[in-house]
Amino acid sequence: MEANAEPLRKFGARILVRGGQFENPEGTSRMRNGIIEFPSYQAALDCWKSPEYQQTIKLRQPVSTLDLVIIEGYDGPQPG
């Protein structure tokens, strides 16, 4: 997490979920999950492609497995 701090800060990321209790009633999941919000879809892509983040990948790969999805946000109607 420390290695991620600088690239995440640089691209305006905000950690919304990191670990914590969860249920997985359908599909599959990892033991630990996280959601990181970026100011835009492009900012998330730029962060992942940045040299700083690519360095963190090299640190992480020998010790963990990650499923990463970059997905555009939704600002439409919400259930009421």
C-alpha positions as CSV (number, residue, x, y, z in Angstrom):
1,M,0.0,0.0,0.0
2,E,2.8,2.4,0.8
3,A,4.3,2.0,-2.8
4,N,0.8,2.8,-4.2
5,A,0.4,6.0,-2.3
6,E,2.3,8.4,-4.6
7,P,0.8,7.3,-7.9
8,L,-2.7,7.2,-6.4
9,R,-2.2,10.7,-5.0
10,K,-0.7,12.0,-8.2
11,F,-3.8,10.9,-10.2
12,G,-6.4,12.1,-7.6
13,A,-7.4,8.7,-6.3
14,R,-9.6,8.3,-3.3
15,I,-9.8,4.9,-1.5
16,L,-13.5,4.1,-0.9
17,V,-13.2,0.5,0.2
18,R,-10.1,-1.4,1.4
19,G,-10.6,-4.8,3.0
20,G,-13.4,-5.1,5.6
21,Q,-16.2,-7.5,6.1
22,F,-18.1,-8.6,3.0
23,E,-20.5,-11.2,1.6
24,N,-20.1,-12.9,-1.8
25,P,-23.5,-14.4,-2.5
26,E,-22.8,-14.8,-6.3
27,G,-19.7,-15.4,-8.4
28,T,-16.2,-15.4,-7.0
29,S,-14.1,-13.0,-5.0
30,R,-10.7,-12.6,-3.4
31,M,-10.2,-12.6,0.4
32,R,-9.6,-8.9,0.3
33,N,-11.3,-6.3,-2.0
34,G,-10.9,-2.6,-2.6
35,I,-12.6,0.2,-4.6
36,I,-10.6,3.2,-5.6
37,E,-12.3,6.3,-7.1
38,F,-10.5,8.5,-9.6
39,P,-11.7,11.9,-10.8
40,S,-12.2,10.4,-14.3
41,Y,-11.9,7.1,-16.2
42,Q,-8.9,8.5,-18.0
43,A,-7.2,9.4,-14.7
44,A,-7.5,5.7,-13.6
45,L,-6.0,4.5,-16.9
46,D,-3.2,7.0,-16.7
47,C,-2.4,6.0,-13.2
48,W,-2.3,2.3,-14.1
49,K,0.0,3.1,-17.1
50,S,2.2,5.5,-15.2
51,P,5.9,4.5,-14.6
52,E,5.3,4.9,-10.8
53,Y,2.4,2.4,-10.7
54,Q,4.2,0.0,-13.0
55,Q,7.0,-0.1,-10.4
56,T,4.4,-1.1,-7.7
57,I,3.3,-3.9,-9.9
58,K,6.8,-5.3,-9.9
59,L,6.8,-5.3,-6.1
60,R,3.4,-6.9,-5.8
61,Q,3.5,-9.7,-8.4
62,P,5.9,-12.0,-6.5
63,V,3.8,-12.0,-3.4
64,S,0.1,-11.6,-4.4
65,T,-2.5,-12.1,-7.1
66,L,-4.7,-9.2,-8.2
67,D,-7.8,-8.9,-10.3
68,L,-8.1,-5.3,-11.5
69,V,-11.0,-3.7,-13.3
70,I,-11.1,-0.1,-14.4
71,I,-14.7,0.8,-15.0
72,E,-16.3,4.1,-16.0
73,G,-18.5,5.6,-13.2
74,Y,-22.3,5.9,-13.3
75,D,-24.0,9.2,-12.6
76,G,-27.5,8.3,-13.7
77,P,-30.7,7.6,-11.8
78,Q,-30.4,5.6,-8.5
79,P,-32.9,3.3,-6.9
80,G,-35.2,5.3,-4.7
